[in-house]
Amino acid sequence: MPASSAPEPGLAPLLPDYDGACISNVVPALLDRSPGRGTDPDWMPAAARHATQVVLLVVDGLGWDQLRARSVLAPTLSAAEGIDRAITSVAPTTTACALTSITTGCRPSEHGLLGYRLAVGDDILNALRWSIGSGNAGDARRTVPARQFQPCPSFSGASRPVPVVSKSEFGGTGFTAAHLGNSPLRGYRVISSLPVEVGHLLRAGEPFVYAYYDGIDRVAHGSGLGELYDAELRAVDRMVADVVTELPAGAVLVVTADHGQIDVGPQVELLGRDVMASVRFMSGEGRFRWLHARPGAADDLLEAVVERYGDSTWARGRDQLIDDGVFGGPLRDGVVSRLGDVALIPHTSIAFVDPADTGENRLHSRHGSLTRDEMLVPLVALAGGGNI
């Protein structure tokens, strides 16, 4: 199936709908679904509003545009309630930021995990690996305590601890502690085990189960939005159907994602010497690249990148992005220093290289920017029929 088209130059960025249909509002809405409350959001599928049990499945990297373009490959998802309407991710549209917004119900401005690589003093924290530098020596779990770096509690408002069904390898990591807190983990190793683990929890009477699957994102990063992506989408759709068979009467499966994808391939930009002369170091990711300016050089740096990359990229100063509400409002204390002075946010199919992050340079499809391909994600519901 063809990839969704790249955005046309000159389009305005698609900003998160923080006050409405946004991933940061999904968990709070699902945890507060009392009958007769009268404030159910109209963007939440009706089947989920008063379910006796809810499973929230987050499929990493499953964008709404990509799913709709391949509806024939995903008949279960494409027949689900809510498929005709998208919700937005957060900014930046990257896993560390978006998953934290989902599980905590907080905006990026509140939780502060504002990207894949964040400045911590003169160092860079890789939020997914929770490391500074490389190798085991870079383990930052002690030097950067997760629950201090990201203080918003996960699944706030739940009547009991929310069990998490996720890959076993994610247990005990710094990022897991940062976005899932002390939630009990039911680990799995292969995709077929996820529905089984969900079924065990539902039969034990759990009112709310959170499940996470990362295969779509991994395949897109590794090979783009081609035949391997299509094959993975088929597998995910079958997995969703298997979860539905585990739902008792009155239970509902809600499926969403943290962000979409856009094919970039080899189209990467290495900043020229004239720009780098004003840059101390970089952070962020290829499609939301932060430039940390040398002292006194921020204004000149912004002017230089607007002149050079304005046809392909939204180049913005940090203060403008904050004032425009891109992150959801004023940043909480201590978070501004994690960001650079100037952001490069492409609206065409390119990414900006940081030579210090060699792993990211091998990615094929990417995300992070504010295009519709990356920003729009599904929010669908499938009801159970008492098949357990």
PLY file of the C-alpha trace (Angstrom):
ply
format ascii 1.0
element vertex 388
property float x
property float y
property float z
element edge 387
property int vertex1
property int vertex2
end_header
0.00 0.00 0.00
1.28 3.51 -0.70
2.45 5.73 2.11
0.37 8.80 2.86
1.58 11.85 1.00
4.01 14.32 2.48
2.61 17.69 3.56
2.83 20.59 1.16
5.33 23.35 2.01
3.83 26.37 3.73
1.11 24.58 5.67
0.54 25.65 9.25
1.51 23.09 11.88
-1.28 20.87 13.20
-1.32 21.57 16.94
-2.53 19.14 19.61
-6.14 19.51 20.76
-5.17 19.66 24.42
-8.64 20.78 25.51
-10.45 18.06 23.58
-9.72 15.04 21.42
-6.10 14.47 22.42
-4.26 11.40 23.68
-3.55 13.17 26.97
-7.28 13.12 27.74
-8.00 9.46 26.93
-7.07 7.82 30.24
-8.80 10.48 32.40
-11.97 10.04 30.34
-11.85 6.23 30.59
-11.21 6.29 34.34
-14.12 8.67 34.94
-16.99 7.01 33.10
-19.68 6.94 35.78
-23.22 6.42 34.41
-25.28 9.58 34.30
-22.29 11.85 34.74
-23.42 13.83 31.68
-19.97 15.07 30.73
-18.82 12.24 28.47
-16.64 13.72 25.71
-18.22 13.35 22.29
-14.87 12.24 20.84
-14.82 9.10 23.00
-16.53 6.13 21.26
-19.90 5.52 22.91
-19.15 1.86 23.62
-16.32 2.87 25.95
-18.20 5.42 28.02
-20.04 3.08 30.36
-18.23 -0.24 29.94
-17.87 -2.44 33.01
-14.27 -3.23 32.08
-11.92 -1.41 29.72
-8.74 -2.52 27.99
-6.73 0.35 26.55
-4.33 -0.91 23.88
-1.70 1.55 22.63
-0.18 0.50 19.31
3.04 2.47 19.00
3.35 4.30 15.69
-0.10 3.49 14.26
-1.12 6.76 12.62
-4.70 7.39 11.58
-3.78 8.39 8.03
-1.65 5.29 7.58
-4.40 3.04 8.95
-7.13 4.59 6.80
-4.98 4.24 3.68
-4.70 0.50 4.41
-8.20 -0.27 5.67
-8.41 -3.45 3.59
-5.42 -4.85 5.51
-7.00 -4.19 8.91
-10.66 -5.26 8.74
-11.11 -5.50 12.52
-9.77 -2.03 13.26
-11.46 -0.55 10.21
-14.88 -1.81 11.37
-14.45 -0.46 14.90
-16.52 2.34 16.33
-14.76 5.68 15.94
-12.63 4.81 12.92
-14.01 7.76 10.94
-12.59 10.32 13.36
-9.02 10.95 14.51
-7.67 12.45 17.70
-4.37 14.26 18.08
-1.09 13.29 19.61
0.98 15.78 21.62
4.05 17.84 20.77
6.54 16.59 19.93
4.97 13.50 18.36
7.54 11.15 19.79
7.21 8.05 21.96
8.72 9.26 25.23
6.57 12.36 25.29
3.37 10.83 23.93
3.28 7.65 26.04
3.86 9.72 29.15
0.95 11.98 28.20
-1.29 8.95 27.69
-0.52 7.21 30.97
-0.42 10.30 33.19
-3.17 12.31 31.51
-0.81 15.29 31.63
0.30 17.66 28.90
3.98 17.74 27.95
4.31 21.12 29.67
3.30 19.40 32.91
5.18 16.10 32.79
8.33 17.53 31.20
9.37 14.50 29.11
9.48 16.72 26.07
11.30 14.47 23.64
13.54 11.55 22.87
16.80 13.31 23.86
16.71 16.06 26.48
19.34 18.36 27.91
20.32 17.67 31.52
22.89 20.33 32.29
25.59 19.91 29.68
24.67 16.26 29.08
21.94 14.63 26.97
19.47 12.16 28.45
18.17 9.50 26.08
14.69 9.18 27.59
13.86 5.77 26.09
17.11 4.16 27.24
17.32 6.42 30.31
21.01 6.80 29.65
23.61 9.51 29.35
26.51 8.69 27.07
26.89 5.14 25.79
27.08 1.65 27.25
26.30 0.56 30.81
28.30 3.49 32.15
25.59 5.75 30.77
22.79 4.26 32.91
21.11 7.32 34.41
18.61 5.67 36.76
20.54 6.87 39.81
21.83 10.20 38.58
18.47 11.18 37.02
15.75 9.58 39.21
12.75 8.92 36.99
10.04 9.90 39.44
11.73 13.23 40.15
12.38 13.98 36.50
8.74 13.17 35.67
6.54 13.67 38.77
3.03 13.21 37.31
1.48 9.95 38.61
0.34 7.36 36.11
-3.36 6.44 35.89
-4.33 9.07 38.43
-7.90 8.58 39.56
-7.93 4.81 39.24
-9.57 3.02 42.16
-6.77 0.43 42.25
-3.35 -0.08 40.65
-3.72 -0.45 36.88
-2.01 -3.58 35.51
0.16 -3.14 32.44
0.60 -5.74 29.70
3.83 -4.92 27.92
7.05 -6.55 26.76
8.99 -8.26 29.50
12.19 -6.49 28.45
10.70 -3.11 29.39
10.41 -4.02 33.07
12.77 -2.18 35.39
13.85 0.49 32.91
14.06 4.18 33.74
11.52 5.15 31.12
9.07 2.54 32.39
9.40 4.02 35.87
8.94 7.52 34.44
5.70 6.89 32.55
4.19 3.87 34.32
5.27 4.48 37.91
4.61 1.46 40.12
1.98 -0.16 37.91
2.27 -3.97 38.06
3.70 -5.41 34.84
2.42 -8.57 33.13
5.24 -9.17 30.68
5.00 -10.95 27.34
7.65 -11.92 24.79
5.69 -12.52 21.56
2.59 -10.87 20.11
0.35 -13.94 20.58
0.79 -13.70 24.35
-0.64 -10.20 24.70
-4.32 -11.24 24.29
-3.77 -14.16 26.67
-2.37 -11.94 29.40
-5.21 -9.46 28.90
-7.72 -12.29 29.25
-6.17 -13.44 32.53
-6.52 -9.96 34.00
-10.11 -9.53 32.87
-11.12 -12.88 34.35
-9.49 -11.77 37.60
-11.92 -8.85 37.64
-9.61 -5.96 36.74
-11.74 -2.94 35.77
-9.01 -1.26 33.69
-6.08 -2.84 31.83
-3.39 -0.99 29.91
-1.64 -2.85 27.08
1.19 -1.72 24.82
2.60 -3.08 21.57
5.55 -1.57 19.68
5.83 -3.67 16.50
4.35 -1.16 14.06
6.81 1.50 15.16
9.79 -0.84 14.98
8.96 -2.03 11.47
8.33 1.50 10.18
11.63 2.73 11.59
13.49 -0.23 10.13
12.01 -0.50 6.65
9.53 2.30 6.05
5.86 2.15 5.11
6.15 -0.65 2.56
5.32 -4.34 2.41
6.82 -5.19 5.80
4.75 -2.43 7.40
1.66 -3.83 5.67
2.42 -7.33 6.95
2.86 -6.01 10.49
-0.43 -4.14 10.28
-2.17 -7.38 9.31
-0.62 -9.08 12.33
-1.70 -6.25 14.63
-5.24 -6.45 13.31
-5.33 -10.18 14.04
-4.00 -9.50 17.53
-6.75 -6.94 18.10
-9.34 -9.52 17.02
-7.80 -12.00 19.48
-8.10 -9.48 22.32
-11.78 -8.97 21.46
-12.40 -12.70 21.90
-11.06 -12.37 25.45
-13.56 -9.66 26.40
-16.50 -10.67 28.60
-19.92 -9.12 28.11
-19.83 -5.46 29.08
-16.10 -5.10 28.46
-14.63 -2.90 25.74
-11.30 -2.73 23.96
-10.16 0.81 23.17
-7.28 1.15 20.68
-5.20 4.26 20.14
-1.60 5.19 19.32
1.05 7.62 20.44
1.86 9.10 17.01
1.87 8.39 13.28
4.74 8.07 10.82
6.16 9.66 7.71
8.62 8.10 5.26
11.93 9.95 5.16
14.43 7.33 4.05
17.81 8.82 3.12
16.51 12.40 2.98
18.46 13.78 5.92
19.92 17.23 6.42
23.32 17.89 7.96
23.52 21.45 9.21
26.12 23.58 7.45
29.16 25.16 9.08
27.61 28.61 9.01
24.69 27.40 11.16
26.78 25.13 13.38
29.08 28.04 14.22
26.27 29.28 16.49
25.37 25.84 17.94
26.84 24.27 21.10
25.05 20.94 20.73
21.73 19.42 19.61
18.97 17.45 21.28
15.49 16.23 20.38
15.01 14.07 17.29
15.34 14.39 13.54
11.86 15.81 13.01
11.85 18.02 16.09
15.50 19.01 16.34
16.56 21.36 19.10
19.58 23.60 18.54
21.29 24.84 21.70
22.83 28.18 20.83
26.16 29.54 21.94
25.85 32.44 24.41
24.28 35.47 22.76
23.74 33.70 19.42
20.10 32.54 19.70
18.56 35.35 17.64
21.12 35.11 14.86
20.75 31.33 14.84
16.98 31.54 14.41
17.35 34.04 11.60
19.90 31.82 9.85
17.80 28.64 9.93
14.64 30.46 8.85
16.51 31.80 5.83
18.06 28.47 4.93
15.30 25.97 5.80
12.11 28.03 5.81
10.77 26.35 2.65
10.86 22.89 4.21
10.72 23.46 7.93
8.90 25.33 10.67
11.83 27.02 12.44
10.75 28.43 15.77
12.32 29.90 18.85
11.68 28.11 22.14
9.76 30.99 23.68
7.45 31.25 20.68
6.60 27.56 20.85
5.81 27.88 24.56
3.75 31.05 24.08
1.80 29.41 21.24
0.81 26.57 23.55
2.51 23.88 21.48
3.39 21.94 24.64
0.08 22.60 26.36
0.83 25.74 28.35
3.60 27.26 30.47
6.30 24.75 31.35
6.54 23.66 34.96
9.59 24.73 36.95
12.88 23.23 35.84
11.74 22.06 32.41
12.76 24.97 30.17
16.44 24.08 30.55
15.78 20.68 28.95
15.04 22.34 25.61
17.22 24.12 23.11
16.90 27.70 21.89
15.69 27.00 18.35
13.60 24.10 17.02
13.68 22.72 13.48
10.33 21.04 12.77
10.15 19.79 9.15
6.88 19.79 7.22
8.44 17.95 4.28
9.92 14.45 4.22
13.30 15.26 5.74
15.07 14.86 9.07
17.87 16.87 10.64
20.92 14.84 11.62
22.62 15.05 15.00
26.06 13.44 14.51
26.12 12.64 18.23
23.11 10.31 17.84
24.26 7.71 15.32
21.44 5.25 16.03
18.71 7.62 14.92
20.41 8.29 11.60
19.51 4.78 10.38
15.76 5.21 10.71
13.60 4.98 7.58
10.20 6.26 8.71
10.14 8.89 11.43
7.94 11.05 13.61
8.21 14.03 15.92
6.92 16.87 13.76
3.50 18.56 13.63
2.22 17.24 10.29
-1.08 15.39 10.10
0.71 12.14 9.19
2.49 12.27 12.54
-0.11 14.06 14.65
-3.36 12.19 13.91
-3.99 8.84 15.60
-7.04 6.58 15.88
-9.29 6.16 18.89
-11.60 3.21 18.31
-13.64 0.84 20.45
-14.67 -2.79 20.07
-17.16 -4.37 22.44
-16.92 -7.86 23.93
-19.54 -10.53 23.61
-18.97 -12.76 26.58
-16.76 -15.30 24.82
-14.75 -16.30 27.88
0 1
1 2
2 3
3 4
4 5
5 6
6 7
7 8
8 9
9 10
10 11
11 12
12 13
13 14
14 15
15 16
16 17
17 18
18 19
19 20
20 21
21 22
22 23
23 24
24 25
25 26
26 27
27 28
28 29
29 30
30 31
31 32
32 33
33 34
34 35
35 36
36 37
37 38
38 39
39 40
40 41
41 42
42 43
43 44
44 45
45 46
46 47
47 48
48 49
49 50
50 51
51 52
52 53
53 54
54 55
55 56
56 57
57 58
58 59
59 60
60 61
61 62
62 63
63 64
64 65
65 66
66 67
67 68
68 69
69 70
70 71
71 72
72 73
73 74
74 75
75 76
76 77
77 78
78 79
79 80
80 81
81 82
82 83
83 84
84 85
85 86
86 87
87 88
88 89
89 90
90 91
91 92
92 93
93 94
94 95
95 96
96 97
97 98
98 99
99 100
100 101
101 102
102 103
103 104
104 105
105 106
106 107
107 108
108 109
109 110
110 111
111 112
112 113
113 114
114 115
115 116
116 117
117 118
118 119
119 120
120 121
121 122
122 123
123 124
124 125
125 126
126 127
127 128
128 129
129 130
130 131
131 132
132 133
133 134
134 135
135 136
136 137
137 138
138 139
139 140
140 141
141 142
142 143
143 144
144 145
145 146
146 147
147 148
148 149
149 150
150 151
151 152
152 153
153 154
154 155
155 156
156 157
157 158
158 159
159 160
160 161
161 162
162 163
163 164
164 165
165 166
166 167
167 168
168 169
169 170
170 171
171 172
172 173
173 174
174 175
175 176
176 177
177 178
178 179
179 180
180 181
181 182
182 183
183 184
184 185
185 186
186 187
187 188
188 189
189 190
190 191
191 192
192 193
193 194
194 195
195 196
196 197
197 198
198 199
199 200
200 201
201 202
202 203
203 204
204 205
205 206
206 207
207 208
208 209
209 210
210 211
211 212
212 213
213 214
214 215
215 216
216 217
217 218
218 219
219 220
220 221
221 222
222 223
223 224
224 225
225 226
226 227
227 228
228 229
229 230
230 231
231 232
232 233
233 234
234 235
235 236
236 237
237 238
238 239
239 240
240 241
241 242
242 243
243 244
244 245
245 246
246 247
247 248
248 249
249 250
250 251
251 252
252 253
253 254
254 255
255 256
256 257
257 258
258 259
259 260
260 261
261 262
262 263
263 264
264 265
265 266
266 267
267 268
268 269
269 270
270 271
271 272
272 273
273 274
274 275
275 276
276 277
277 278
278 279
279 280
280 281
281 282
282 283
283 284
284 285
285 286
286 287
287 288
288 289
289 290
290 291
291 292
292 293
293 294
294 295
295 296
296 297
297 298
298 299
299 300
300 301
301 302
302 303
303 304
304 305
305 306
306 307
307 308
308 309
309 310
310 311
311 312
312 313
313 314
314 315
315 316
316 317
317 318
318 319
319 320
320 321
321 322
322 323
323 324
324 325
325 326
326 327
327 328
328 329
329 330
330 331
331 332
332 333
333 334
334 335
335 336
336 337
337 338
338 339
339 340
340 341
341 342
342 343
343 344
344 345
345 346
346 347
347 348
348 349
349 350
350 351
351 352
352 353
353 354
354 355
355 356
356 357
357 358
358 359
359 360
360 361
361 362
362 363
363 364
364 365
365 366
366 367
367 368
368 369
369 370
370 371
371 372
372 373
373 374
374 375
375 376
376 377
377 378
378 379
379 380
380 381
381 382
382 383
383 384
384 385
385 386
386 387
